[in-house]
Amino acid sequence: MVKNSRSFRQAAIAMALEEGKVRIEKFDGSDFGFWKMQIEDYLYQKKLYLPLTGQKPTDMEQSDWDLLDRQTLDVIRLILAKNVVFNIMNENTTVYLMKALSNMYENTTVYLIFVQITFDDEVKAFILLSSLSEN
């Protein structure tokens, strides 16, 4: 019974994805781990996951890989808030984009959740600015 329930749930999720009913909130700099899980799941459902690895399959033409990577990059960018896009707009591959987001937001988000401190927007902006690389 559990197996049938899981199959039904997976089928329902797949149908919802195809119908465009799945909504991933734009990532605004908070709860990176949860957003990352959602976007990776979405990319797998849309068969856009290969660029997450950064490894072009040997049987794929370079032009096909470049197109797939660009499509994946575009999907991710569309699900980012303006303040986040501003920080990663120079990243031109999926793997570099995800690495940059992880470097900027993963550790900060986990730390702030762990200590359960609430900050004003001004303080959040300062923390964000101080976490950016000087490049």
MODELLER restraints for C-alpha pairs under 7 A, 6 or more apart:
rsr = mdl.restraints
at = mdl.atoms
rsr.add(forms.Gaussian(group=physical.xy_distance, feature=features.Distance(at['CA:16:A'], at['CA:22:A']), mean=6.07, stdev=0.5))
rsr.add(forms.Gaussian(group=physical.xy_distance, feature=features.Distance(at['CA:24:A'], at['CA:38:A']), mean=6.93, stdev=0.5))
rsr.add(forms.Gaussian(group=physical.xy_distance, feature=features.Distance(at['CA:25:A'], at['CA:79:A']), mean=6.87, stdev=0.5))
rsr.add(forms.Gaussian(group=physical.xy_distance, feature=features.Distance(at['CA:26:A'], at['CA:79:A']), mean=4.54, stdev=0.5))
rsr.add(forms.Gaussian(group=physical.xy_distance, feature=features.Distance(at['CA:26:A'], at['CA:80:A']), mean=4.76, stdev=0.5))
rsr.add(forms.Gaussian(group=physical.xy_distance, feature=features.Distance(at['CA:26:A'], at['CA:81:A']), mean=5.44, stdev=0.5))
rsr.add(forms.Gaussian(group=physical.xy_distance, feature=features.Distance(at['CA:27:A'], at['CA:35:A']), mean=6.51, stdev=0.5))
rsr.add(forms.Gaussian(group=physical.xy_distance, feature=features.Distance(at['CA:27:A'], at['CA:79:A']), mean=6.31, stdev=0.5))
rsr.add(forms.Gaussian(group=physical.xy_distance, feature=features.Distance(at['CA:27:A'], at['CA:80:A']), mean=4.73, stdev=0.5))
rsr.add(forms.Gaussian(group=physical.xy_distance, feature=features.Distance(at['CA:27:A'], at['CA:81:A']), mean=5.64, stdev=0.5))
rsr.add(forms.Gaussian(group=physical.xy_distance, feature=features.Distance(at['CA:28:A'], at['CA:80:A']), mean=6.54, stdev=0.5))
rsr.add(forms.Gaussian(group=physical.xy_distance, feature=features.Distance(at['CA:28:A'], at['CA:81:A']), mean=5.08, stdev=0.5))
rsr.add(forms.Gaussian(group=physical.xy_distance, feature=features.Distance(at['CA:28:A'], at['CA:83:A']), mean=6.98, stdev=0.5))
rsr.add(forms.Gaussian(group=physical.xy_distance, feature=features.Distance(at['CA:28:A'], at['CA:84:A']), mean=6.21, stdev=0.5))
rsr.add(forms.Gaussian(group=physical.xy_distance, feature=features.Distance(at['CA:29:A'], at['CA:84:A']), mean=6.56, stdev=0.5))
rsr.add(forms.Gaussian(group=physical.xy_distance, feature=features.Distance(at['CA:29:A'], at['CA:105:A']), mean=6.37, stdev=0.5))
rsr.add(forms.Gaussian(group=physical.xy_distance, feature=features.Distance(at['CA:30:A'], at['CA:109:A']), mean=6.15, stdev=0.5))
rsr.add(forms.Gaussian(group=physical.xy_distance, feature=features.Distance(at['CA:31:A'], at['CA:109:A']), mean=5.71, stdev=0.5))
rsr.add(forms.Gaussian(group=physical.xy_distance, feature=features.Distance(at['CA:32:A'], at['CA:105:A']), mean=6.11, stdev=0.5))
rsr.add(forms.Gaussian(group=physical.xy_distance, feature=features.Distance(at['CA:32:A'], at['CA:106:A']), mean=5.65, stdev=0.5))
rsr.add(forms.Gaussian(group=physical.xy_distance, feature=features.Distance(at['CA:32:A'], at['CA:109:A']), mean=6.38, stdev=0.5))
rsr.add(forms.Gaussian(group=physical.xy_distance, feature=features.Distance(at['CA:33:A'], at['CA:106:A']), mean=6.56, stdev=0.5))
rsr.add(forms.Gaussian(group=physical.xy_distance, feature=features.Distance(at['CA:43:A'], at['CA:49:A']), mean=5.14, stdev=0.5))
rsr.add(forms.Gaussian(group=physical.xy_distance, feature=features.Distance(at['CA:48:A'], at['CA:68:A']), mean=6.91, stdev=0.5))
rsr.add(forms.Gaussian(group=physical.xy_distance, feature=features.Distance(at['CA:48:A'], at['CA:72:A']), mean=5.71, stdev=0.5))
rsr.add(forms.Gaussian(group=physical.xy_distance, feature=features.Distance(at['CA:51:A'], at['CA:69:A']), mean=5.29, stdev=0.5))
rsr.add(forms.Gaussian(group=physical.xy_distance, feature=features.Distance(at['CA:51:A'], at['CA:72:A']), mean=6.98, stdev=0.5))
rsr.add(forms.Gaussian(group=physical.xy_distance, feature=features.Distance(at['CA:51:A'], at['CA:94:A']), mean=5.89, stdev=0.5))
rsr.add(forms.Gaussian(group=physical.xy_distance, feature=features.Distance(at['CA:51:A'], at['CA:95:A']), mean=6.52, stdev=0.5))
rsr.add(forms.Gaussian(group=physical.xy_distance, feature=features.Distance(at['CA:52:A'], at['CA:94:A']), mean=6.09, stdev=0.5))
rsr.add(forms.Gaussian(group=physical.xy_distance, feature=features.Distance(at['CA:52:A'], at['CA:95:A']), mean=5.39, stdev=0.5))
rsr.add(forms.Gaussian(group=physical.xy_distance, feature=features.Distance(at['CA:53:A'], at['CA:95:A']), mean=6.68, stdev=0.5))
rsr.add(forms.Gaussian(group=physical.xy_distance, feature=features.Distance(at['CA:54:A'], at['CA:95:A']), mean=5.44, stdev=0.5))
rsr.add(forms.Gaussian(group=physical.xy_distance, feature=features.Distance(at['CA:56:A'], at['CA:65:A']), mean=6.38, stdev=0.5))
rsr.add(forms.Gaussian(group=physical.xy_distance, feature=features.Distance(at['CA:69:A'], at['CA:93:A']), mean=6.47, stdev=0.5))
rsr.add(forms.Gaussian(group=physical.xy_distance, feature=features.Distance(at['CA:69:A'], at['CA:94:A']), mean=6.10, stdev=0.5))
rsr.add(forms.Gaussian(group=physical.xy_distance, feature=features.Distance(at['CA:72:A'], at['CA:94:A']), mean=6.58, stdev=0.5))
rsr.add(forms.Gaussian(group=physical.xy_distance, feature=features.Distance(at['CA:73:A'], at['CA:93:A']), mean=6.46, stdev=0.5))
rsr.add(forms.Gaussian(group=physical.xy_distance, feature=features.Distance(at['CA:73:A'], at['CA:94:A']), mean=4.97, stdev=0.5))
rsr.add(forms.Gaussian(group=physical.xy_distance, feature=features.Distance(at['CA:77:A'], at['CA:85:A']), mean=6.88, stdev=0.5))
rsr.add(forms.Gaussian(group=physical.xy_distance, feature=features.Distance(at['CA:88:A'], at['CA:97:A']), mean=6.67, stdev=0.5))
rsr.add(forms.Gaussian(group=physical.xy_distance, feature=features.Distance(at['CA:88:A'], at['CA:100:A']), mean=6.97, stdev=0.5))
rsr.add(forms.Gaussian(group=physical.xy_distance, feature=features.Distance(at['CA:91:A'], at['CA:97:A']), mean=5.31, stdev=0.5))
rsr.add(forms.Gaussian(group=physical.xy_distance, feature=features.Distance(at['CA:104:A'], at['CA:131:A']), mean=6.16, stdev=0.5))
rsr.add(forms.Gaussian(group=physical.xy_distance, feature=features.Distance(at['CA:104:A'], at['CA:132:A']), mean=6.53, stdev=0.5))
